[in-house]
Amino acid sequence: MDWDEDDRGPAEEESASEGETAPCPHCSADIYDDAERCPACGMYLSAEDAPRPGWPAWMWIAAALALVVCALMAGVQMLPWLFR
């Protein structure tokens, strides 16, 4: 089989002219702006399928629970001082 240097694929100028790229909102792989699905993770790129911004509910609950535990521990440390 004859191997030519020209058979490696499109030149950089040709691939750059195909379109701009942006990161996939699901896996952060570079994809073309006009792509319907990410070739890396296979997820659709519609607005309905985009990941929700912010913390998930379980993280809010864990943070609130940690604050309650810290407040209780501080209160227990203050008990001897209150009853002098």
N, C-alpha and C positions, 0 to 999 in steps of 0.2 A: 504494500500500500504506500502510495506516495504522500508524504507529509509536507505540506506547504505552510509557511508562516502566516499566509493570508487566510487559512482555514480556521483560525482560532476563534473567530466570532466577529461581531461588528466592531469597528474602530470606536474609540472614545467619543469622537465627534458625532458619529451616527447614534450611539446609545444616549448621548446627552440631548440630542434633538428629539427623542421620542417623548419626552415629557418631564415634568418636574417630579421630584420624589418628596415624600413626607414620611414620618414615622407612623407605624401602625399603632392605633390606640390600645390594642390588646397586648402585643408582644414587642413593640418598639422596633421592629424590622423596617428597613427602608422599602417603601412601596411606591408605585406610581400614583399620582393624584387621581387619575381616572380609573383606577382599579376598583372592581366591585368586591373582590375578596382578597385577603392577604395570602400570598403564596407561601409564606412561612408557617402561619398558624391555621390558615383556612377559615378564619372568622370573616363574616360579612362586615362591610365598612359603612353600613347605614347608620343614621342618627339613632334609630331605635335600639340598635345592637351595641352602641358605644357604652363603655363602662361608666357607671355613675361616679361623679366626683365626690370627694369627701371620704370620711371614715365610715366603715360599716357599723351597723347598730351594735354588734357585740363589742366593738372597741369603745364606744361611748359608755356602755354598761360597765365594762371593765374599768374605765377611767373613773366613773362615778363611784364604783365600789372601792377602788383604791383610795379615793379622797375620804370616803366614810371611814375606812380603816385607819387612815392617818389621823383623822379628827378624833376617833375613839382612843387611839394610843396617846395622843396629846392630852386628852381629858383625863386618862388614867394617870399620867405623869403629874398632872396638876392636883390630884386629890389630896396628897399629903400637905401640900402648900395651903390648900383651902381650909383644912381642918386643924390648923395650928392653934 
